[in-house]
Amino acid sequence: MSQHYRKSRKVIIVITTIVSALVAGLMILSAYSGMLTPQNHPRLAVLPLAFPLLLAANMIMLVVCFFVLKKLTIIPAAAMILCITDIRALCPINMPEKIPQDAVKVLSFNIGGACPEEKQQFIDYITAQDADIICLQEVYWKGKWVDNEQVRAVYPHIVTLSGKAKMSCVSKYPIVGTEQIHYKSGGNMSAAYYLDINGDTVMVINNHFESYRFSEQELNQYREITGSNITMRKREEKSKDVVKKLMAGKKLRGPQVEAVNDYMLKNWKRLTIVCGDFNETANEYAHYLLTKKLNDAFTRAGNGFGFSFSKNKLHFRIDHILCSDDIEPCKCFVDNSCELSDHFPIISHLKLK
């Protein structure tokens, strides 16, 4: 073996070690920064959005390390072990379970993008689903679509709350109480519904947390950043603008999530369901805080990425169904065959113990 070869190999090993450690460290940081309060740590709170890319990079480094020097694989492998909870939340794999006959079917759907021309399609969709509980977000003027004879024939109990935002709960079970959960927002809201399900009181909290409110111009900036016809300097400038917008959304959303979590703990029921459009992935603060007490139905009974929002090169699972320990998720999936909104409905079959 020549001296030149030995030197070259040593350099490759050193570079591989440094890059692998850097990628692993960033992935771990992106996974655990979701625990931080976004109001206090807005920059770090944005990092979880990069977790899928960093996970992919870490997996590439695992392969590279294997071929360069096998013992280096301990770096990316250890990082993946430390982030296993986030990896499972991002893309769970579960064996299919038989759905019990008495399971409660819950559907959560942000219908903000639905058009007037699609009114009948929307009504036909939710009635054909034959769910037991449907939580709708961004109802706005579409509220009149929900409360009509065709819908009431399947779901006799309908409550729509209006304020700066509007949302509905459509149910086969009696809704014996409703309360808005108050927090600061220009156009978002959360509400708790108390349902009588076969003699048990079930608390269902429907949420639409603050969005990033990207304008069409800002979305075009994002498309430019991910495109190839842009200089490095311009990419940096536009990236900074996008990060500032993400930070602003995080700061607004953090207190909203905390208000819902406080309400849930104060009014705790052993049968509790929390669902809706969180505008955050399963690796971010809202999910982290609420799953301290609840379980993610998709993580427990879903498969794959389950993107519930797919638009403008953005693909995320930001719609969630969470439930307490006394509720067992048997099946959970995102219905990407329904194209009536810019969100896809998320559906879960839940067994009440």
ZAMARGU-4260 file (C-alpha; in steps of 0.2 Angstrom, whole numbers, plus 5000, padded with zeros to 4 digits):
<rodrens>
0) 5000/5000/5000 | 5008/5017/4995 | 5011/5031/5006 | 5000/5042/4995 | 4985/5030/4996
5) 4987/5029/5015 | 4987/5048/5017 | 4972/5050/5005 | 4962/5037/5015 | 4966/5045/5031
10) 4959/5062/5024 | 4944/5053/5018 | 4941/5045/5035 | 4943/5062/5044 | 4931/5071/5032
15) 4918/5057/5033 | 4919/5058/5052 | 4917/5076/5053 | 4903/5077/5041 | 4894/5062/5049
20) 4896/5070/5066 | 4889/5087/5060 | 4874/5079/5051 | 4871/5068/5066 | 4872/5083/5078
25) 4860/5093/5068 | 4848/5079/5066 | 4848/5077/5085 | 4846/5096/5088 | 4831/5097/5076
30) 4823/5082/5084 | 4824/5089/5102 | 4822/5107/5098 | 4803/5104/5096 | 4803/5103/5115
35) 4808/5121/5117 | 4795/5135/5120 | 4794/5144/5103 | 4791/5161/5111 | 4808/5160/5120
40) 4818/5150/5106 | 4810/5155/5089 | 4825/5151/5079 | 4828/5134/5087 | 4809/5130/5086
45) 4810/5131/5067 | 4823/5117/5066 | 4811/5103/5067 | 4805/5107/5050 | 4822/5101/5043
50) 4821/5085/5052 | 4816/5074/5037 | 4830/5081/5026 | 4843/5079/5040 | 4836/5061/5043
55) 4839/5057/5024 | 4856/5065/5025 | 4860/5054/5041 | 4855/5039/5032 | 4866/5043/5017
60) 4880/5045/5029 | 4877/5028/5037 | 4880/5020/5020 | 4895/5031/5016 | 4902/5027/5033
65) 4900/5008/5030 | 4910/5009/5014 | 4924/5021/5021 | 4926/5013/5038 | 4913/5002/5046
70) 4916/5007/5064 | 4911/5025/5059 | 4893/5019/5056 | 4891/5020/5075 | 4889/5039/5073
75) 4874/5040/5062 | 4867/5024/5070 | 4868/5031/5087 | 4859/5047/5081 | 4845/5037/5074
80) 4843/5028/5090 | 4842/5044/5100 | 4829/5051/5087 | 4819/5035/5086 | 4803/5043/5093
85) 4804/5057/5080 | 4807/5045/5066 | 4792/5034/5071 | 4782/5050/5072 | 4787/5055/5055
90) 4784/5039/5046 | 4777/5025/5057 | 4775/5007/5051 | 4761/4997/5060 | 4753/4980/5057
95) 4734/4982/5052 | 4722/4978/5065 | 4704/4972/5065 | 4692/4986/5068 | 4680/4982/5082
100) 4662/4984/5078 | 4660/4997/5092 | 4675/5008/5087 | 4671/5026/5085 | 4676/5033/5068
105) 4683/5051/5070 | 4686/5062/5055 | 4696/5079/5056 | 4695/5090/5040 | 4701/5108/5037
110) 4689/5113/5023 | 4696/5131/5020 | 4700/5128/5002 | 4683/5121/4997 | 4674/5131/4983
115) 4656/5135/4982 | 4655/5124/4966 | 4660/5110/4977 | 4646/5112/4990 | 4637/5096/4985
120) 4653/5086/4983 | 4658/5091/5001 | 4640/5086/5008 | 4641/5070/4999 | 4658/5066/5005
125) 4655/5069/5024 | 4638/5059/5023 | 4646/5045/5013 | 4660/5043/5026 | 4647/5038/5039
130) 4659/5044/5053 | 4653/5045/5071 | 4662/5062/5075 | 4667/5075/5062 | 4678/5090/5067
135) 4679/5103/5054 | 4690/5119/5053 | 4690/5135/5043 | 4671/5133/5040 | 4668/5152/5038
140) 4654/5155/5026 | 4653/5136/5022 | 4644/5134/5039 | 4628/5134/5030 | 4634/5119/5020
145) 4636/5109/5036 | 4619/5111/5044 | 4607/5105/5031 | 4594/5091/5029 | 4606/5079/5020
150) 4619/5080/5033 | 4607/5080/5048 | 4599/5064/5042 | 4616/5055/5046 | 4622/5067/5059
155) 4608/5074/5070 | 4620/5084/5082 | 4628/5099/5074 | 4637/5113/5083 | 4645/5128/5074
160) 4655/5141/5084 | 4658/5158/5076 | 4671/5171/5081 | 4686/5178/5072 | 4686/5160/5065
165) 4673/5147/5063 | 4672/5128/5066 | 4660/5114/5067 | 4657/5097/5076 | 4646/5085/5067
170) 4641/5070/5077 | 4630/5055/5079 | 4631/5056/5097 | 4623/5070/5108 | 4634/5085/5111
175) 4629/5090/5129 | 4641/5104/5131 | 4652/5116/5121 | 4665/5129/5126 | 4677/5139/5116
180) 4695/5139/5122 | 4701/5157/5122 | 4718/5163/5116 | 4725/5177/5106 | 4723/5175/5087
185) 4717/5185/5073 | 4708/5171/5064 | 4710/5155/5073 | 4701/5146/5087 | 4699/5130/5097
190) 4684/5123/5105 | 4679/5109/5117 | 4664/5098/5114 | 4657/5086/5127 | 4649/5071/5119
195) 4638/5058/5127 | 4644/5041/5120 | 4634/5027/5127 | 4634/5035/5144 | 4652/5040/5145
200) 4657/5059/5143 | 4670/5061/5130 | 4679/5077/5128 | 4683/5082/5110 | 4694/5097/5107
205) 4694/5104/5089 | 4709/5115/5084 | 4714/5127/5071 | 4731/5134/5077 | 4740/5149/5069
210) 4746/5146/5052 | 4761/5154/5044 | 4750/5165/5033 | 4762/5164/5018 | 4756/5176/5004
215) 4756/5170/4986 | 4771/5181/4984 | 4780/5173/4999 | 4776/5156/4992 | 4784/5161/4976
220) 4799/5166/4985 | 4799/5148/4993 | 4798/5141/4975 | 4812/5151/4970 | 4823/5145/4984
225) 4820/5127/4979 | 4823/5131/4961 | 4839/5131/4951 | 4838/5148/4942 | 4844/5158/4957
230) 4861/5164/4964 | 4867/5159/4981 | 4866/5176/4987 | 4848/5178/4982 | 4844/5161/4990
235) 4852/5166/5006 | 4842/5183/5006 | 4825/5174/5002 | 4829/5160/5015 | 4831/5173/5029
240) 4814/5180/5024 | 4806/5163/5025 | 4814/5159/5042 | 4808/5176/5049 | 4790/5171/5043
245) 4791/5154/5051 | 4798/5161/5067 | 4783/5174/5068 | 4771/5160/5066 | 4779/5149/5079
250) 4778/5164/5092 | 4760/5166/5089 | 4756/5147/5089 | 4765/5143/5105 | 4753/5151/5118
255) 4738/5145/5108 | 4744/5127/5110 | 4748/5130/5129 | 4731/5137/5131 | 4723/5121/5124
260) 4735/5110/5135 | 4730/5120/5151 | 4712/5118/5147 | 4713/5100/5143 | 4722/5096/5160
265) 4710/5107/5170 | 4695/5099/5163 | 4703/5081/5160 | 4692/5067/5156 | 4698/5049/5154
270) 4691/5049/5137 | 4698/5063/5128 | 4701/5067/5109 | 4711/5081/5103 | 4711/5084/5084
275) 4712/5097/5070 | 4724/5107/5060 | 4739/5110/5071 | 4749/5119/5057 | 4764/5109/5064
280) 4771/5092/5060 | 4773/5078/5073 | 4791/5084/5077 | 4786/5101/5083 | 4781/5109/5099
285) 4762/5107/5098 | 4763/5089/5095 | 4777/5087/5109 | 4767/5096/5122 | 4750/5088/5119
290) 4757/5070/5118 | 4764/5072/5135 | 4746/5066/5140 | 4739/5060/5124 | 4744/5047/5110
295) 4745/5051/5092 | 4733/5039/5083 | 4743/5040/5066 | 4759/5035/5075 | 4750/5021/5084
300) 4739/5015/5070 | 4745/5023/5054 | 4758/5020/5040 | 4769/5030/5030 | 4771/5049/5030
305) 4753/5053/5029 | 4754/5070/5021 | 4738/5080/5025 | 4744/5096/5017 | 4752/5095/4999
310) 4754/5111/4990 | 4767/5122/4982 | 4781/5109/4984 | 4776/5108/5003 | 4772/5091/5010
315) 4768/5089/5028 | 4757/5080/5040 | 4750/5095/5050 | 4732/5088/5054 | 4732/5076/5069
320) 4720/5065/5079 | 4727/5062/5097 | 4718/5052/5111 | 4720/5048/5129 | 4726/5031/5136
325) 4709/5024/5138 | 4706/5025/5119 | 4715/5013/5108 | 4718/5019/5090 | 4714/5004/5078
330) 4717/5012/5062 | 4722/5029/5056 | 4725/5036/5038 | 4724/5052/5028 | 4712/5051/5014
335) 4722/5059/5000 | 4708/5054/4987 | 4697/5069/4994 | 4703/5084/4984 | 4690/5096/4990
340) 4702/5107/5000 | 4720/5111/5001 | 4720/5099/5016 | 4716/5080/5016 | 4705/5073/5029
345) 4713/5063/5043 | 4702/5048/5049 | 4704/5036/5064 | 4694/5022/5071 | 4695/5023/5090
350) 4691/5009/5103 | 4684/5017/5119 | 4690/5006/5134
</rodrens>
